[in-house]
Amino acid sequence: MIRISSLLQRWRHTLCILPLGLCGLAWADATPAQVQQLLQRGQHTQALQLIDQGLQRTPNRPDLTFYRGVALTELHRDDEALAVFRELNRAYPDSPEPLNNLGVLLARQNQWTPALEALQAALKIDPQYQAAHENLGDVYARLAALAYQNALKSPDGPAGHAQTKLRLVAQIAPLPAPAPLDLTATEKTPVSATPMRQANATPMDTAGAQVPGTVAPSPDVAQVHAALQRWADAWSRRDMAAYAASYTDGYATAGLTHAQWLAQRRARIEGKTSIQVELDAVKVQVNGDRATVQFVQRYTANDHRSVDRKTVTMHRQGDAWRIAQERNR
């Protein structure tokens, strides 16, 4: 039996549905270039129309069928996307990619048990499948957050350590709503058409990764968060002056002078026709004139998309907070 991954192995790509990673099989040689461009630009409706036209001519193309599922997912037509990936899983049971995407969609609908089963099945096929490992970790983190939240609602909840644990888990698995969910059910009402990180937003999405019942962030935390957002906005605008001003004087990465680093960043940023940088799950800790910020960075530029967990150290210089060090976690 033909495996989808054997057909498309060398161009596996990762697309992300927040906060879980939806794996697309990247761009096949046989996939029309226009479909690739439309999906990468976020023009999912137009991509879907082109894919459907291609499938009318050649119905048995697994690459186009897979991308139909990706486009439907991006359009939040989850039930249709689930049907596509289930059919692909039936046709290609030895391919882990449809199972991974099934896990993402089921988790987005709070169907935790089926989501876990789909991701675990993907990893049985390919134990080295990085996207499925990360998605499985995200599902476990979300279940942990739900459990800690429910623990806080018990009579003895405030006496335990659930609040501290929830605060930590919320950095990577913010809950869409404070109400506890029934973890035994396998069928849930799908989330709204808004991406998970925006739907029913709670204070956990704000600076300091607050949870319900905690105090508002301090002025220093708010200033650090605002400075980081200005950095991301300048990067998205490809505004090199504002971008460079977000770093400490003389900033450079290992092996480079400040001038060399600046020239390298200028070439990479100004060489793109479009950039979008989004920050999620921002957690700020301030200690005097130094701050440590942990967050999820979602970067899209031209034909590249990535998701990174980053830690940034910022120093207060005068009235401004500037980046002194950044690294991927």
Rosetta blueprint (number, residue, H / E / L):
1 M L
2 I L
3 R L
4 I H
5 S H
6 S H
7 L H
8 L H
9 Q H
10 R H
11 W H
12 R L
13 H E
14 T E
15 L E
16 C E
17 I E
18 L L
19 P L
20 L E
21 G E
22 L E
23 C E
24 G E
25 L L
26 A L
27 W L
28 A L
29 D L
30 A L
31 T L
32 P L
33 A H
34 Q H
35 V H
36 Q H
37 Q H
38 L H
39 L H
40 Q H
41 R L
42 G L
43 Q L
44 H H
45 T H
46 Q H
47 A H
48 L H
49 Q H
50 L H
51 I H
52 D H
53 Q H
54 G H
55 L H
56 Q H
57 R H
58 T L
59 P L
60 N L
61 R L
62 P H
63 D H
64 L H
65 T H
66 F H
67 Y H
68 R H
69 G H
70 V H
71 A H
72 L H
73 T H
74 E H
75 L L
76 H L
77 R L
78 D H
79 D H
80 E H
81 A H
82 L H
83 A H
84 V H
85 F H
86 R H
87 E H
88 L H
89 N H
90 R H
91 A H
92 Y L
93 P L
94 D L
95 S L
96 P H
97 E H
98 P H
99 L H
100 N H
101 N H
102 L H
103 G H
104 V H
105 L H
106 L H
107 A H
108 R H
109 Q L
110 N L
111 Q L
112 W H
113 T H
114 P H
115 A H
116 L H
117 E H
118 A H
119 L H
120 Q H
121 A H
122 A H
123 L H
124 K H
125 I H
126 D L
127 P L
128 Q L
129 Y L
130 Q H
131 A H
132 A H
133 H H
134 E H
135 N H
136 L H
137 G H
138 D H
139 V H
140 Y H
141 A H
142 R H
143 L H
144 A H
145 A H
146 L H
147 A H
148 Y H
149 Q H
150 N H
151 A H
152 L H
153 K L
154 S L
155 P L
156 D L
157 G H
158 P H
159 A H
160 G L
161 H L
162 A H
163 Q H
164 T H
165 K H
166 L H
167 R H
168 L H
169 V H
170 A L
171 Q L
172 I L
173 A L
174 P L
175 L L
176 P L
177 A L
178 P L
179 A L
180 P L
181 L L
182 D L
183 L L
184 T L
185 A L
186 T L
187 E L
188 K L
189 T L
190 P L
191 V L
192 S L
193 A L
194 T L
195 P L
196 M L
197 R L
198 Q L
199 A L
200 N L
201 A L
202 T L
203 P H
204 M H
205 D H
206 T L
207 A L
208 G L
209 A L
210 Q L
211 V L
212 P L
213 G L
214 T L
215 V L
216 A L
217 P L
218 S L
219 P H
220 D H
221 V H
222 A H
223 Q H
224 V H
225 H H
226 A H
227 A H
228 L H
229 Q H
230 R H
231 W H
232 A H
233 D H
234 A H
235 W H
236 S H
237 R H
238 R L
239 D L
240 M H
241 A H
242 A H
243 Y H
244 A H
245 A H
246 S L
247 Y E
248 T L
249 D L
250 G L
251 Y L
252 A L
253 T L
254 A L
255 G L
256 L L
257 T L
258 H H
259 A H
260 Q H
261 W H
262 L H
263 A H
264 Q H
265 R H
266 R H
267 A H
268 R H
269 I H
270 E H
271 G L
272 K L
273 T L
274 S L
275 I E
276 Q E
277 V E
278 E E
279 L E
280 D E
281 A E
282 V E
283 K E
284 V E
285 Q E
286 V E
287 N E
288 G L
289 D L
290 R E
291 A E
292 T E
293 V E
294 Q E
295 F E
296 V E
297 Q E
298 R E
299 Y E
300 T E
301 A E
302 N L
303 D L
304 H E
305 R E
306 S E
307 V E
308 D E
309 R E
310 K E
311 T E
312 V E
313 T E
314 M E
315 H E
316 R E
317 Q E
318 G L
319 D L
320 A E
321 W E
322 R E
323 I E
324 A E
325 Q E
326 E E
327 R E
328 N E
329 R L
